[in-house]
Amino acid sequence: MSYWLFKTEPDAFGIEDLQNRPDQTEPWDGVRNYQARNFLRDDVKVGDKVFIYHSSCKDVGIAGVAEVVKAGYPDATQFDPESDYYDPKSTTASPRWFRVDVKFVEKFPQVLSLKTIKAQADITEIGLVKKGGRLSIMPVQSQEWSRLYQLATKGVR
């Protein structure tokens, strides 16, 4: 099993939205960065755990956990001219963009803030704390996942 962090803007789609979906499951679509796309297409697998990270909001940070329930497959929004994520250069024979399906696992008592994450001396590898490493999909090392999960479930802000 691998660990990931998926960023989202909660006014568009947040942890509560995932929790309220039928079967608490949703495709994670709209990713339009090639490195993040490669993670979704090649590396994110069924059973992997995902931190849901709220960005561009009042309470920026890790809001909860999801689990990958369907591995990478073509993102249908790239083929829809009405979608904000439409890509006219993408074809069904050669899709450019991929998504995975995630299922709600838990919402934390409070969002674990970016400030708190950055203040942890033992958190050095996650892209959130590295200059230029702020992708919308990023791997999390198992020891860092454990430490962040411990802080988040204790309600640390």
SULNOR-V515744 format. One record per residue. N is the residue number from 1. RES is the residue in one small letter. SS is DSSP state (@ for helix, = for strand, . for the rest). PSI is psi in radians with two decimals (NA if undefined). Layout:
# SULNOR-V515744
n: {N & N}
res: {RES & RES}
ss: {SS & SS}
psi: {PSI & PSI}
This chain:
# SULNOR-V515744
n: {1 & 2 & 3 & 4 & 5 & 6 & 7 & 8 & 9 & 10 & 11 & 12 & 13 & 14 & 15 & 16 & 17 & 18 & 19 & 20 & 21 & 22 & 23 & 24 & 25 & 26 & 27 & 28 & 29 & 30 & 31 & 32 & 33 & 34 & 35 & 36 & 37 & 38 & 39 & 40 & 41 & 42 & 43 & 44 & 45 & 46 & 47 & 48 & 49 & 50 & 51 & 52 & 53 & 54 & 55 & 56 & 57 & 58 & 59 & 60 & 61 & 62 & 63 & 64 & 65 & 66 & 67 & 68 & 69 & 70 & 71 & 72 & 73 & 74 & 75 & 76 & 77 & 78 & 79 & 80 & 81 & 82 & 83 & 84 & 85 & 86 & 87 & 88 & 89 & 90 & 91 & 92 & 93 & 94 & 95 & 96 & 97 & 98 & 99 & 100 & 101 & 102 & 103 & 104 & 105 & 106 & 107 & 108 & 109 & 110 & 111 & 112 & 113 & 114 & 115 & 116 & 117 & 118 & 119 & 120 & 121 & 122 & 123 & 124 & 125 & 126 & 127 & 128 & 129 & 130 & 131 & 132 & 133 & 134 & 135 & 136 & 137 & 138 & 139 & 140 & 141 & 142 & 143 & 144 & 145 & 146 & 147 & 148 & 149 & 150 & 151 & 152 & 153 & 154 & 155 & 156 & 157}
res: {m & s & y & w & l & f & k & t & e & p & d & a & f & g & i & e & d & l & q & n & r & p & d & q & t & e & p & w & d & g & v & r & n & y & q & a & r & n & f & l & r & d & d & v & k & v & g & d & k & v & f & i & y & h & s & s & c & k & d & v & g & i & a & g & v & a & e & v & v & k & a & g & y & p & d & a & t & q & f & d & p & e & s & d & y & y & d & p & k & s & t & t & a & s & p & r & w & f & r & v & d & v & k & f & v & e & k & f & p & q & v & l & s & l & k & t & i & k & a & q & a & d & i & t & e & i & g & l & v & k & k & g & g & r & l & s & i & m & p & v & q & s & q & e & w & s & r & l & y & q & l & a & t & k & g & v & r}
ss: {. & . & = & = & = & = & = & = & . & . & . & . & . & . & @ & @ & @ & @ & @ & @ & . & @ & @ & @ & = & = & = & = & . & . & . & . & . & @ & @ & @ & @ & @ & @ & @ & @ & @ & @ & . & . & . & . & . & = & = & = & = & = & = & . & . & . & . & . & . & = & = & = & = & = & = & = & = & = & = & = & = & = & = & . & @ & @ & @ & @ & . & . & . & . & . & . & . & . & . & . & . & . & . & . & . & . & . & . & = & = & = & = & = & = & = & = & = & = & = & = & = & = & = & = & @ & @ & @ & @ & @ & @ & . & . & . & . & . & . & . & @ & @ & @ & . & . & . & . & . & . & . & = & = & = & = & . & @ & @ & @ & @ & @ & @ & @ & @ & @ & @ & @ & @ & . & . & . & .}
psi: {2.45 & 2.92 & 2.53 & 2.85 & 2.19 & 2.17 & 2.54 & 2.73 & 2.04 & -0.38 & -0.30 & -0.81 & 2.03 & -3.05 & -0.63 & -0.65 & -0.77 & -0.76 & -0.57 & -0.03 & 2.68 & 2.33 & 0.19 & 0.64 & 2.53 & 2.48 & 2.39 & 1.64 & 3.12 & 0.10 & 2.14 & 0.86 & 2.29 & -0.71 & -0.75 & -0.70 & -0.75 & -0.68 & -0.85 & -0.73 & -0.74 & -0.46 & -0.61 & 2.21 & 2.79 & 2.34 & -0.26 & 2.57 & 2.55 & 2.20 & 2.31 & 2.07 & 2.11 & 2.22 & 2.96 & 0.86 & -3.13 & -0.81 & 1.41 & 2.25 & -2.96 & 2.14 & -0.39 & -2.90 & 2.50 & 2.94 & 2.44 & 2.19 & -0.13 & 2.20 & 3.03 & 2.31 & 2.82 & 2.37 & 1.98 & -0.42 & -0.41 & -0.37 & -0.10 & 1.89 & -0.34 & -0.17 & 2.57 & -0.32 & 0.26 & 2.41 & 1.80 & -0.30 & -0.12 & 2.45 & 2.80 & -0.54 & -0.51 & 1.28 & 2.57 & -0.48 & 2.51 & 2.82 & 2.94 & 2.85 & 2.38 & 2.63 & 2.37 & 2.37 & -0.95 & 2.68 & 2.36 & 2.71 & -0.60 & 2.75 & 2.28 & 1.91 & 2.66 & -0.66 & -0.77 & -0.72 & -0.82 & -0.40 & -0.15 & 2.05 & -0.47 & 0.08 & 1.73 & -0.24 & -0.43 & 2.49 & -0.41 & -0.50 & -0.01 & 2.45 & 2.26 & 0.14 & 0.57 & 0.96 & 2.83 & -0.36 & 2.14 & 2.53 & 2.68 & 2.23 & 2.59 & -0.71 & -0.61 & -0.66 & -0.85 & -0.78 & -0.81 & -0.69 & -0.75 & -0.82 & -0.78 & -0.72 & -0.31 & -0.11 & 0.32 & 2.43 & NA}
